[in-house]
């Protein structure tokens, strides 16, 4: 039997090697992502050999939900996911005109869809980093609905919303209306 100190050192070395290996594996796939063709500035995608075929003529009507603000100065990843959704489906052969997306925003995330003046008041003078992405998504037909109840809580008014962003009575109301209009709810 090895002395305890040698066994402990061996265990530490093996643990460190395992952690380094896992860390490398966790980041190994980032190089597989590239800009999409529909929205090259945002929503990078990876090629996938999918075995779930997208039916010919498939029309996507999908509602997303966002309740958490991004870190100050960072683009909200949930907004970037909308660009990714468009990019990956266009790359898979879906016509962009067959993709209709909506984002319902509530909670602390409402500030991520506000103008620079409102955003700066909440974030020590920082400009809103989501502005360009939201503008691009609106140009690609994405609909944005702010929860009026969350907006009231954060003292956010219609005049402070980014162009193309609408105020709903509540997030619950927006989701109910979107469901009636045939939108499926994306669980992510």
PyMOL commands that set and color helices and strands:
alter all, ss='L'
color gray80, all
select helices_A, chain A and resi 4-27+30-32+77-91+96-98+107-113+116-122+131-139+148-153+158-160+171-180
alter helices_A, ss='H'
color red, helices_A
select strands_A, chain A and resi 33-34+45-46+60-66+99-105+143-147+165-168+184-185
alter strands_A, ss='S'
color yellow, strands_A
deselect
rebuild
show_as cartoon
